[in-house]
Each structure stands twice: as C-alpha cells, then as structure tokens.
Amino acid sequence: MPRYKWGNAVLVILSLVLSLVLAEIVCRLMLPPPGFIPRGIGEPAGLLREHATRGFSYALNFSGSMKTADFSTEIRIGVNGFRDIPAPPASDGRPIRRILAVGDSMTFGWGVEAEESWPARLQSHLNSGTNVAQLVSVTNAGISAYSLAQISILTKEVLAEQEVDMVILGLLPAVFGRIEDPYVLFNGLKVMQSSLPFLKPQGDGFLLTEMRRNSLKTLDFWLDEYFWFGSHLLKLSYRVLEFPKWGSSVEPVAEVQRRRQEQDEKRFQVFLLELESLAKFVKERQIPFVVLLTLTQDKDGTINERQRRYNAAVIEFCKEKQIEAVDLLPILATQSGERPFFRFPKDAHWTAPAHDIAARELASYLRKNRSALGQYAGESVPK
C-alpha cells in the first residue's frame, strides 16, 4: 500500500478514536450512568438485612433518616426488628393487653413519623378516655414491600415467641401479585424477584439490562461500566431492531388482556387462600384477628376501579369465611371528596391524617364488635 494511503488510514482511525473519546466525554458529562439504578429514593443505607425465612427484614437497633421530595422522617428500629413507637402510659396496676399490627409499608408508616402511623394512633385512641380498665400496647410489625406470604411468616414467628392478645393485619389487596413475585434483597436493596436475571451489583445500587440474550446481557453490563457511549448505542439499537420482531409475534390486544386477567385471577385466589390460612392459624390460638383493608389514592385523589374491585372481593371473602374486617374505602372516599388529601404529591403512601382516620375507625370497630372479638375487646377499649 502506498505511503499516502497508510497515512490516510491512520488519520481515519485517529479521527474515529478521537470522535469516540469526545462522545464518551459528552455522555459522561451530560447523561446519567447507563443502566444504573441507585439506592431507592429516601431509603436509608443499612435499614435492611438478610432474613432466613422472610428474605429480608429490618436491621436491629437501626436509626436513620428517610428523605424524599415529599417528606423527611426519622426511622428507629428496636431490638425486636420493628419500628419503635411511643410506649403506652404507665399501667398503674392496670393490665396491659398486646396488639400485634402486621402489614407492609402502609402499616409501617412510610413517609410519616412513628407516632403518626396507624398502629401508634390506635394505641393512643384505645388508651384515651375515661374508665379504661386495661391499657393497650401496640407493636408496629409492618415491613415495607412485604407480600402477604412474608407477613404470614412474620406473624407466626412472633406468635411463637411472644404473648399476643390480638392481631390486626393491614392489608393492601391491590398488591396481591407480590405472593408470586415478592421483593427480595439484592446488594442491600429491595427488588422484585423476577428482575434478578437482569441485574448486576454496582456500587451503591445495581445495573439493569433490558437484554434477553445472555451474550447481550454480558456485553451491555460491560459497556455500562466502561463505555457509556457504546452502552447508549447498544440500547438504542436493541430497541429499534428487537421490538418490531417482538411485535410481529405478539397476540392481539384483546387476547393479551384476557390472559392477564386469567393470570391475575389465579394470583388473587392464591392471595385469598393465604389470608384464610393466616386467619385460621391466629384464631386457632384463641387470638382475635382483624383485617384492616388499606388503599391508596391516585394523583388526582380518586380511588381507581381496580382497587375498589379487589377491596370489595376481599370484604366479601372475609364475610364468607367469618373474618373480621374493616373497610376504609367509604370513609376515605367521603372525607377526601376525591381530592388527594390522604397521599403525598409524588408518593401514594398515606399522610398522617389518613393514618389517624384508620386508627379511629379501628378503635370504633373494636368498641362496636365486643361480642365478636371476645372479652379482650370489651375490657380494653374505652367506653
């Protein structure tokens, strides 16, 4: 090859290398790390730990802060692995009855202070008033992102170790799918089990790939770490080239919806069976069991049809199986006027007023259903 052609080839190669270097610099300056998912917003490092039977739990004696654009709260986890709430008043000789409140983040009080969560407010309401023959101590055993199966395991573990006079389950029916696809701990973070094949630990988070083929996954992860420009190109090419192929073999929309509905129905039936099993386990030990149905508002303040449908199905199931249940939908819908009063602007979790309403409704239910809930309810709630 003539010398001038070698020179041109070298110039072309140098130009390409320089262009790639400049593109890489621009990507690193202007774009977020490709595929990188940082620690969940607001969730403090060190809050979670591995657990042998439930997958994950809270770290014992943890103390930290949770901050997002919507809220800033303190989190204190006690020696029992549960959120600390204010202690009940001194007994001054009166017996103390113990309520175990179990559930997910709606019970934990995600976004509100410990004393504002519904278990803490319930304790306060039940211990207020005159002629209170017995005091109540409530344990807030809510664990964020738990499925009903994980909640059941936790409840059985606590009942095996502690004396409990009542169990109240905070239940969000709309997340029934967690039983089949629960959250698990990955690199210190909560992720859905189905996402594990597409994750790789990375710093204080993980890399997430959309590639299905193992060879492309390996390449995508490598590019995510070392060549951001190449990673963005690969992802863009994959979406352009692969999605049309998927679309050509996809079933008609109506058929896809039908299959999803069938799958959801099967998952929901598993959810109901788990609820029945837990209620049976608790009641066989002569412990009153109450279900508190929780729900969330959409951003416009409405309660969507999906939540209404599943809440109604759970209420009907509880009536059939003689499980005590408190439905908060009517009062929350009425008092909110379908305005977003009981949620944060960007986060659907309850605000403090919603937790207090839930606690008041529970306290009222206990007073009105003494015969169904036994001597405990009649003696331990204020008249």
C-alpha positions as MATLAB code, in Angstrom:
seq = 'MPRYKWGNAVLVILSLVLSLVLAEIVCRLMLPPPGFIPRGIGEPAGLLREHATRGFSYALNFSGSMKTADFSTEIRIGVNGFRDIPAPPASDGRPIRRILAVGDSMTFGWGVEAEESWPARLQSHLNSGTNVAQLVSVTNAGISAYSLAQISILTKEVLAEQEVDMVILGLLPAVFGRIEDPYVLFNGLKVMQSSLPFLKPQGDGFLLTEMRRNSLKTLDFWLDEYFWFGSHLLKLSYRVLEFPKWGSSVEPVAEVQRRRQEQDEKRFQVFLLELESLAKFVKERQIPFVVLLTLTQDKDGTINERQRRYNAAVIEFCKEKQIEAVDLLPILATQSGERPFFRFPKDAHWTAPAHDIAARELASYLRKNRSALGQYAGESVPK';
ca = [
       0.000    0.000    0.000;
       1.384    3.447   -0.906;
       2.618    5.554    1.972;
      -0.040    8.234    1.487;
      -2.788    5.603    1.779;
      -1.293    4.371    5.051;
      -1.296    7.927    6.225;
      -4.953    8.381    5.310;
      -5.890    5.159    7.089;
      -4.095    6.305   10.232;
      -5.874    9.661   10.060;
      -9.232    7.940    9.693;
      -8.510    5.667   12.653;
      -7.308    8.576   14.793;
     -10.412   10.565   13.834;
     -12.680    7.700   14.810;
     -10.873    7.212   18.111;
     -10.991   10.933   18.851;
     -14.694   11.042   17.963;
     -15.437    8.131   20.275;
     -13.430    9.723   23.075;
     -15.297   13.010   22.642;
     -18.641   11.186   22.506;
     -17.726    9.319   25.678;
     -16.771   12.550   27.438;
     -20.050   14.198   26.398;
     -22.053   11.177   27.590;
     -20.357   11.168   30.971;
     -20.870   14.918   31.373;
     -24.434   15.178   30.075;
     -26.141   11.830   30.733;
     -26.725    9.661   33.814;
     -24.834    6.361   34.078;
     -26.479    3.948   31.618;
     -28.437    1.139   33.215;
     -27.548    2.229   36.760;
     -30.286    2.185   39.395;
     -29.213    3.937   42.617;
     -30.437    3.176   46.103;
     -34.163    3.706   46.460;
     -35.064    7.337   46.990;
     -35.324    8.085   50.673;
     -34.480    4.584   51.879;
     -31.507    4.860   54.238;
     -28.479    2.615   53.839;
     -28.259   -0.137   56.428;
     -32.004   -0.364   57.076;
     -32.376   -3.826   55.520;
     -30.693   -7.137   56.260;
     -30.962  -10.705   55.031;
     -33.503  -12.935   56.780;
     -33.545  -16.729   56.653;
     -37.303  -17.242   56.297;
     -38.661  -13.915   55.033;
     -35.917  -12.922   52.606;
     -35.211   -9.617   54.308;
     -36.079   -7.726   57.466;
     -35.118   -4.532   59.245;
     -31.752   -4.270   60.956;
     -31.927   -4.410   64.748;
     -31.423   -1.147   66.648;
     -31.254    0.856   63.429;
     -31.532    4.638   63.436;
     -31.594    6.844   60.353;
     -33.469    9.354   58.225;
     -35.709    8.906   55.198;
     -35.850   11.913   52.872;
     -37.665   12.455   49.577;
     -39.200   15.401   47.755;
     -42.432   14.692   49.676;
     -41.286   14.042   53.234;
     -38.478   13.774   55.740;
     -38.914   11.340   58.622;
     -36.841    9.580   61.243;
     -36.697    5.800   61.378;
     -35.844    3.930   64.552;
     -35.918    0.147   64.596;
     -35.897   -1.526   68.005;
     -34.220   -4.627   69.325;
     -37.208   -6.649   68.073;
     -36.600   -5.581   64.464;
     -39.755   -3.457   64.294;
     -40.376    0.270   64.149;
     -40.295    1.910   67.554;
     -43.496    3.726   68.506;
     -44.188    5.614   71.755;
     -44.769    3.383   74.764;
     -48.265    3.256   76.297;
     -48.935    5.108   79.548;
     -47.705    3.595   82.807;
     -50.042    0.787   83.805;
     -50.504    1.949   87.444;
     -51.695   -1.551   88.255;
     -53.960   -1.987   85.244;
     -53.256   -4.969   82.990;
     -51.732   -4.296   79.575;
     -53.071   -6.038   76.501;
     -50.817   -6.525   73.482;
     -51.879   -5.913   69.875;
     -49.640   -7.070   67.044;
     -50.058   -4.885   63.938;
     -48.639   -6.583   60.841;
     -48.549   -5.472   57.220;
     -46.421   -3.668   54.656;
     -45.365   -0.026   54.257;
     -48.935    1.165   54.885;
     -48.670   -0.296   58.383;
     -45.043    0.716   58.898;
     -45.996    4.318   58.169;
     -43.841    5.083   55.132;
     -43.462    8.850   54.962;
     -44.790    9.702   58.438;
     -43.216    9.735   61.870;
     -43.539    6.644   64.052;
     -46.086    8.279   66.348;
     -48.241    9.203   63.323;
     -48.564    5.646   61.953;
     -51.925    3.956   62.417;
     -50.605    1.386   64.949;
     -49.320    4.217   67.161;
     -52.505    6.235   66.726;
     -54.619    3.157   67.534;
     -52.692    2.687   70.756;
     -53.319    6.326   71.619;
     -57.050    6.171   70.864;
     -57.595    2.943   72.792;
     -55.776    4.294   75.844;
     -57.608    7.629   75.866;
     -60.882    8.406   77.549;
     -62.231    7.590   80.973;
     -62.860    4.266   82.693;
     -60.236    2.429   80.661;
     -59.994   -0.847   82.532;
     -56.979   -2.135   80.604;
     -54.215   -0.423   78.709;
     -53.161   -1.399   75.212;
     -49.646   -1.762   73.843;
     -49.377   -1.973   70.050;
     -46.348   -3.395   68.232;
     -45.847   -1.964   64.754;
     -44.539   -5.001   62.849;
     -45.142   -3.546   59.394;
     -42.311   -4.237   56.925;
     -42.227   -2.232   53.707;
     -42.790   -4.233   50.488;
     -43.730   -7.486   52.247;
     -46.095   -9.847   50.491;
     -48.948  -11.472   52.387;
     -46.883  -14.693   52.493;
     -43.989  -12.862   54.168;
     -46.416  -11.178   56.567;
     -47.843  -14.605   57.453;
     -44.381  -15.992   58.220;
     -43.576  -12.975   60.396;
     -46.870  -13.290   62.291;
     -46.290  -16.972   63.031;
     -42.742  -16.291   64.191;
     -43.876  -13.560   66.584;
     -46.745  -15.636   67.994;
     -44.319  -18.493   68.648;
     -42.129  -16.229   70.778;
     -44.455  -13.687   72.385;
     -47.828  -13.485   74.072;
     -50.237  -11.521   71.899;
     -53.861  -10.656   72.656;
     -54.931   -9.528   69.179;
     -53.540   -9.487   65.628;
     -54.504   -6.725   63.202;
     -53.459   -7.201   59.592;
     -53.038   -4.089   57.454;
     -53.840   -5.492   54.013;
     -53.426   -3.811   50.619;
     -55.335   -6.119   48.236;
     -54.092   -4.379   45.086;
     -50.572   -5.810   45.579;
     -51.710   -9.446   45.667;
     -49.150  -10.246   42.952;
     -46.312   -9.974   45.461;
     -47.008  -13.521   46.615;
     -45.886  -14.873   43.245;
     -43.236  -12.213   42.637;
     -42.037  -10.986   46.059;
     -39.452   -8.358   46.799;
     -36.052   -9.776   47.721;
     -32.800   -8.249   48.897;
     -30.147   -7.593   46.228;
     -26.969   -5.661   47.014;
     -28.719   -4.193   50.051;
     -31.747   -3.042   48.052;
     -35.299   -4.353   47.607;
     -36.011   -5.642   44.095;
     -38.696   -7.867   42.621;
     -37.622  -11.478   42.325;
     -38.473  -11.607   38.617;
     -35.911   -8.879   37.898;
     -32.914  -10.787   39.313;
     -31.747  -12.277   35.954;
     -31.403   -8.735   34.594;
     -29.408   -7.203   37.468;
     -25.746   -6.841   38.362;
     -24.411   -5.299   41.601;
     -22.765   -1.934   41.062;
     -21.625    0.387   43.835;
     -24.499    1.591   45.984;
     -27.098    0.173   43.597;
     -27.200   -2.106   40.584;
     -27.109   -2.245   36.799;
     -30.326   -3.158   34.994;
     -30.356   -4.537   31.458;
     -33.282   -4.978   29.099;
     -31.437   -7.577   27.029;
     -32.882  -11.099   26.981;
     -29.958  -12.984   25.469;
     -27.108  -13.881   27.812;
     -24.419  -12.717   25.381;
     -26.070   -9.314   25.031;
     -26.547   -9.062   28.793;
     -22.813   -9.589   29.331;
     -21.939   -7.007   26.670;
     -24.472   -4.494   27.998;
     -23.189   -4.770   31.573;
     -19.584   -4.307   30.380;
     -20.483   -1.250   28.334;
     -22.481    0.194   31.234;
     -19.336    0.125   33.356;
     -16.623    1.112   30.863;
     -18.048    2.698   27.717;
     -21.166    4.782   28.244;
     -21.472    5.948   24.634;
     -21.342    2.354   23.413;
     -23.910    1.353   26.008;
     -26.364    4.006   24.834;
     -25.827    2.957   21.219;
     -26.407   -0.708   22.074;
     -29.613    0.035   23.965;
     -30.943    2.236   21.167;
     -30.084   -0.356   18.520;
     -31.687   -3.111   20.572;
     -34.942   -1.207   20.911;
     -35.059   -0.374   17.217;
     -34.154   -3.851   15.957;
     -35.761   -6.151   18.534;
     -39.087   -4.516   19.369;
     -40.552   -4.864   15.863;
     -39.672   -8.573   15.950;
     -41.481   -8.958   19.251;
     -44.454   -7.023   17.940;
     -44.858   -9.279   14.904;
     -45.459  -12.326   17.079;
     -47.493  -10.692   19.830;
     -51.091  -11.815   20.321;
     -53.982   -9.410   19.655;
     -54.549   -6.864   22.422;
     -57.848   -8.421   23.482;
     -56.211  -11.838   23.846;
     -53.337  -10.388   25.869;
     -55.803   -8.668   28.213;
     -57.782  -11.877   28.610;
     -54.655  -13.852   29.510;
     -53.575  -11.218   32.004;
     -56.985  -11.238   33.644;
     -56.826  -15.017   33.972;
     -53.357  -14.814   35.496;
     -54.453  -12.073   37.900;
     -57.461  -14.124   38.951;
     -55.261  -17.122   39.750;
     -52.842  -14.937   41.721;
     -55.715  -13.321   43.597;
     -57.113  -16.711   44.581;
     -53.711  -17.662   45.995;
     -53.763  -14.370   47.897;
     -57.182  -15.150   49.393;
     -56.095  -18.660   50.389;
     -53.074  -17.169   52.172;
     -55.373  -14.772   54.016;
     -57.658  -17.607   55.067;
     -54.696  -19.678   56.240;
     -53.295  -16.848   58.353;
     -56.682  -16.077   59.906;
     -57.152  -19.745   60.752;
     -53.689  -20.002   62.296;
     -54.273  -16.984   64.540;
     -57.823  -17.875   65.586;
     -56.878  -21.475   66.402;
     -54.748  -19.962   69.153;
     -57.799  -18.160   70.550;
     -56.415  -14.796   69.435;
     -58.819  -12.276   67.846;
     -57.869  -11.468   64.245;
     -58.934   -8.325   62.358;
     -58.177   -7.258   58.784;
     -57.764   -3.550   58.044;
     -58.135   -3.009   54.305;
     -55.788   -0.268   53.146;
     -55.858    1.500   49.804;
     -54.247    4.445   48.037;
     -55.440    7.459   46.090;
     -54.362    8.245   42.546;
     -52.651   11.589   41.956;
     -55.988   13.268   41.232;
     -57.423   11.992   44.515;
     -59.664    9.275   43.084;
     -59.593    5.634   44.140;
     -59.286    3.631   40.964;
     -61.636    0.867   39.899;
     -59.019   -1.855   40.274;
     -58.567   -1.120   43.975;
     -62.309   -0.858   44.518;
     -62.859   -4.221   42.834;
     -60.236   -6.099   44.823;
     -61.201   -4.446   48.120;
     -64.821   -5.471   47.562;
     -63.728   -9.029   46.773;
     -61.706   -9.244   49.994;
     -64.599   -7.871   52.064;
     -66.946  -10.465   50.549;
     -64.391  -13.212   51.179;
     -63.981  -12.156   54.810;
     -67.746  -12.248   55.335;
     -67.890  -15.737   53.842;
     -65.004  -17.006   55.998;
     -66.138  -15.118   59.120;
     -63.007  -12.992   59.269;
     -63.425   -9.631   60.969;
     -62.618   -6.835   58.509;
     -62.636   -3.034   58.456;
     -63.115   -1.388   55.058;
     -61.678    2.144   54.937;
     -62.770    2.898   51.387;
     -66.118    4.568   52.231;
     -64.748    6.985   54.836;
     -61.576    7.848   52.921;
     -63.536    8.476   49.722;
     -66.093   10.601   51.580;
     -63.685   12.670   53.637;
     -61.284   13.285   50.765;
     -64.019   14.371   48.358;
     -61.869   12.605   45.762;
     -59.129   15.154   46.296;
     -55.566   13.992   47.090;
     -55.702   14.802   50.796;
     -54.531   11.423   52.037;
     -51.433   10.935   49.857;
     -48.235   12.793   49.094;
     -47.853   14.673   45.788;
     -45.453   12.136   44.281;
     -45.879    9.216   46.662;
     -49.145    7.314   47.120;
     -48.462    6.362   50.746;
     -50.779    7.732   53.415;
     -50.277   11.086   55.051;
     -50.695   11.454   58.825;
     -54.443   12.346   58.621;
     -55.166    9.093   56.747;
     -53.345    7.061   59.400;
     -55.377    8.755   62.133;
     -58.651    8.052   60.329;
     -57.663    4.380   60.024;
     -56.878    4.225   63.731;
     -60.160    5.886   64.701;
     -62.153    3.521   62.508;
     -60.370    0.540   64.055;
     -60.998    1.785   67.593;
     -64.661    2.341   66.780;
     -64.922   -1.132   65.238;
     -63.449   -2.730   68.354;
     -65.965   -0.941   70.546;
     -68.921   -1.978   68.397;
     -67.892   -5.622   67.978;
     -67.101   -6.732   71.506;
     -69.175   -9.869   71.178;
     -67.356  -10.960   68.026;
     -63.908  -10.096   69.355;
     -64.365  -11.538   72.797;
     -63.747  -10.377   76.336;
     -60.496   -8.658   75.352;
     -62.248   -6.055   73.185;
     -64.891   -5.352   75.776;
     -62.398   -4.751   78.545;
     -59.600   -2.980   76.745;
     -61.290   -0.257   74.709;
     -62.688    2.896   76.272;
     -66.435    3.173   76.639;
];
